[in-house]
Amino acid sequence: MAESLPWQVAELPADAVEIGHVQEAWGVRGWVRVHGLSQSGDALLHARRWYLQPPSSTRSPRARAFDAFQGIVAVAVAEARWHGDAVVAHFDGVDDRGLAERLRGARIHIARADFPPTDDPNEFYWVDLIGLSVVNREGVVLGVVEDLLPTGPHAVLCLRDGTGEQAVERLIPFVSAYVDAVDLAARRITVDWQPDY
């Protein structure tokens, strides 16, 4: 049965980024509705190849749809667009609801190289900020970015300084009032922030 399906077994690219999951089949012609993670819309619309991984829970009946592939499949995106506040997509060769429904719950990965470039030099993809060292104006290391937290009008950098019980967690608003510079090449963010804040 696997040979009759329109997607191919694949490995995740080295620069793969998980950016959402297939929420459900959408319509009767093989489209799917996607639940994207923060700031993923542009990448979902731009990338022409998505990598789908079975849902996290191997007990899920949905995961069985991937049994024939034993893992990750690559799909060619024929079309993707906004529909309300969600992205809907159609894959080459997926032309009926039943086949689209088999992808429900699949985790979506896209190669970072397939993200569209940003037009603003002060605009960054969150994935590029994870792992950057954060220092203040005096050169004091405040920690490493572990995550970003969306709070509505802006994001918040979630930092960790140290390990184990001695680790310190810091939250710094990712706004120009506190962030002086982001140097991706040097893997450093400079902020106007003190260790005791």
C-alpha positions in Angstrom: 0.0 0.0 0.0 2.9 2.4 0.7 3.9 2.6 -2.9 0.5 3.9 -3.9 0.7 6.9 -1.6 2.0 10.2 -2.9 4.7 11.0 -0.4 8.2 9.6 0.1 10.1 8.4 3.1 12.7 11.0 4.1 15.2 12.1 6.7 14.9 15.5 8.3 17.4 18.0 7.0 20.1 19.0 9.4 18.6 22.5 9.7 15.0 21.3 10.1 12.7 23.3 12.4 9.4 22.1 13.8 6.9 24.8 13.0 3.5 23.3 13.6 1.2 20.3 13.0 -1.6 19.2 10.7 -4.7 20.0 12.6 -7.3 18.3 10.4 -8.4 17.7 6.9 -10.0 20.8 5.3 -12.7 20.4 2.7 -13.1 17.3 0.4 -10.3 17.9 -2.1 -7.3 16.8 0.0 -6.5 20.1 1.8 -5.3 20.3 5.4 -5.6 23.0 8.1 -2.4 23.7 9.9 -1.8 24.8 13.4 1.4 26.8 13.3 3.8 27.6 16.1 4.6 31.2 16.8 5.8 33.2 13.8 5.6 30.2 11.4 3.1 31.6 8.8 5.6 33.1 6.4 7.8 29.9 6.4 4.7 27.7 5.9 3.7 29.8 2.9 7.2 30.0 1.4 8.5 26.5 1.7 7.7 24.1 -1.1 8.7 20.9 0.8 7.5 20.0 4.2 8.7 17.1 6.3 5.9 15.4 8.3 6.6 13.3 11.4 4.0 11.1 13.1 2.3 12.6 16.1 4.3 12.6 19.3 2.2 9.8 20.9 2.9 6.5 19.3 -0.3 5.2 20.9 -2.3 7.6 18.8 -4.4 5.9 16.1 -3.2 8.7 13.8 0.4 7.5 14.2 -0.6 4.3 12.5 -1.2 6.1 9.2 2.6 6.5 9.1 3.4 2.8 9.8 4.1 2.1 6.2 6.8 4.8 6.2 8.4 4.0 9.5 8.8 7.7 10.3 9.2 10.9 8.4 7.7 11.6 5.0 8.5 14.5 2.6 5.5 16.2 0.9 5.6 18.7 -2.0 3.4 21.7 -1.2 1.2 22.5 -4.3 -0.4 25.4 -2.6 -0.6 27.1 0.8 -2.5 30.2 1.9 -4.1 31.9 4.8 -7.7 31.0 5.6 -8.8 33.2 8.5 -6.1 32.9 11.2 -4.8 29.5 10.1 -2.8 28.3 7.1 -4.4 25.7 4.8 -2.3 23.6 2.4 -2.7 21.2 -0.4 0.0 18.6 -1.2 0.9 17.2 -4.6 -1.0 13.9 -5.1 -3.3 14.3 -2.1 -6.7 14.9 -3.8 -9.2 13.5 -1.4 -10.3 14.0 2.2 -9.5 10.5 3.2 -5.8 10.8 2.3 -5.6 14.2 4.0 -7.2 12.8 7.1 -4.4 10.3 7.4 -2.0 13.2 8.0 -4.0 14.5 11.0 -1.7 15.3 13.9 1.5 15.0 11.8 4.2 17.3 13.1 5.5 19.7 10.4 9.2 20.5 9.9 10.7 22.8 7.3 14.4 23.3 6.5 15.6 26.6 7.9 17.2 27.3 4.5 13.6 27.4 3.1 12.4 30.2 5.3 11.9 33.5 3.5 14.5 36.2 4.1 13.4 39.0 6.5 13.1 42.5 5.0 13.9 44.3 8.2 17.5 44.0 9.6 15.9 44.2 13.1 13.5 41.3 12.5 14.6 37.8 13.5 13.2 34.3 13.4 12.8 33.0 16.9 14.7 29.8 16.0 17.8 31.9 15.2 17.7 33.4 18.7 17.6 30.1 20.6 21.0 29.3 22.0 22.4 32.9 21.8 24.3 34.2 24.7 22.9 37.3 26.3 25.2 40.0 27.8 24.5 43.4 29.3 26.2 46.6 28.4 28.9 46.0 31.0 29.7 42.6 29.5 28.1 40.5 32.2 26.7 37.3 30.8 23.1 37.0 31.8 22.4 33.6 30.3 21.5 31.7 27.1 18.2 32.0 25.3 16.3 28.8 25.9 12.9 29.9 24.5 10.8 32.9 23.6 7.4 33.6 25.1 4.7 35.3 23.1 2.9 37.8 25.2 0.8 39.6 22.7 2.4 42.9 21.7 6.0 41.5 22.0 8.0 38.4 22.8 10.0 37.8 26.0 13.4 36.1 26.0 13.6 33.2 28.4 17.2 32.8 29.6 19.0 30.3 31.7 22.3 31.1 33.4 24.1 28.0 34.9 22.9 24.5 35.5 21.3 22.4 38.1 20.0 23.9 41.3 22.3 26.9 40.9 20.7 27.9 37.6 19.1 31.3 37.3 16.2 32.0 35.0 15.6 35.4 33.6 12.8 36.9 31.4 13.7 40.0 29.3 11.2 41.7 27.0 12.4 41.5 23.4 11.9 45.2 22.7 14.2 48.0 21.6 14.0 49.6 25.0 16.0 46.7 26.5 17.6 45.0 23.5 20.6 47.0 22.1 21.8 44.6 19.4 21.4 41.1 18.0 24.6 39.7 16.4 23.7 36.4 14.9 27.3 35.8 13.6 28.8 36.3 17.0 25.8 34.4 18.6 25.2 37.2 21.1 22.4 39.6 22.2 23.4 42.8 24.0 20.8 44.2 26.4 20.3 47.0 28.8 19.6 44.8 31.8 21.2 44.1 35.2 21.7 40.7 36.8 19.6 41.6 39.8 16.5 42.7 37.9 
